Amino acid sequence: MTKITAAITAVGKYVPDYILTNKELETMVDTNDEWITSRTGIKERRILKEEGKGTSYMAIKAAENLLKKSNKNPLEIDLVIVATATPDLPVASTAAYVATEIGATNAFSYDLQAACSSFLYGMSTASSYIESGRYKSVLLIGADKMSSIVDYTDRATCIIFGDGAGAVLFEPNNEGLGLQDEYHRSDGGGREFLKIDAGGSILPTSEETLKNKQHSVHQEGRTVFKFAVSNMADVAEKMLTRNNLVKEDIQWLAPHQANNRIIEATANRVGLESDKVMVNIHKYGNTTSGTLPLLLADYENQLKKGDNIIFAAFGGGFTWGAIYLKWAYNTLN
Ligand code: UT7
């Protein structure tokens, strides 16, 4: 019997219209375009400005974009996973709302949270359901409204993050395409370096926590950078060595978009030239769970059936990992 593999069969995206440029940030905090560009590679990011709209708004738009492009029927989706660090509401599942709104009324749904690795781990989860034969159609959405947890007076974080969402559909494949291998790690010792202090079960919201601005994301950038550089490169390299691949076998590297210097270090370790590295950090900054699916949506027209893609991500927790996936379709323009 042929082994069932889990392939990505459609992608979609959404980013808000509002563009927050480095120039505008110069008017908000003590920073400048030159510093941001040379230290991170970011030129601008998108911000969801409209009041009352949360992460689900972008997730729904990305999913609808996928459904429209691919002509897939939402009633045939078995499961909707929303990878996010910024759910609409604490407790109530964002994915449940998204599934209902897009008409995936035969699906069950839940959120998956592993900071910037949420989407990568979601790829593992979605694929496992497909490979086991349990489900035939899993919609995985990566969406984050980072602007809702960023302190726009903190120059160490506000220059990095942006809002956005991407969606992919996983379905069974009998040609051996789709997810081939993965290697995921985590280290709880990292949680001190990238976190929101208050609003969780350790330090619930109080007047004090609001006064102390403990509800925004805070990071020790240099420490996170150091761990991200070495770990993302390590796991990406592992995908090659473990699968007997040489750099010529790899068509694309799809790295989490946190800092261009981390992306370059990962590409260098696996020996890939810049034309094989997916990059959109200059346009969107770090959209957390949105980075990987936004890359796929932006590069979809260049991807060919059978292309070998290495995904890698690193995020709060710490969490990190890599996936080796064979692309399953050619895009008809
Ligand atoms: O996606 C989840 C994982 N997150 C990451 O991977 C982020 C990893 N970290 C980073 O990307 C980088 O550490 C940052 C972009 C956050 C910071 O870059 P850096 O090269 O690590 O800068 P730094 O924090 O070491 O600061 C260098 C200098 C400092 O000044 P002094 O002490 O040398 O005088 C900072 O105060 O740059 C200063 N600085 C800034 N200057 C202008 C920090 N932020 C800014 C800023 N504009 N926005």
Residues whose N, C-alpha, C, O or C-beta is under 5 A from the ligand:
A	BS01	UT7	D30 T31 N32 W35 R39 T40 C116 R155 A156 I159 G221 R222 V224 F225 A228 A258 N259 F314 G315 G316
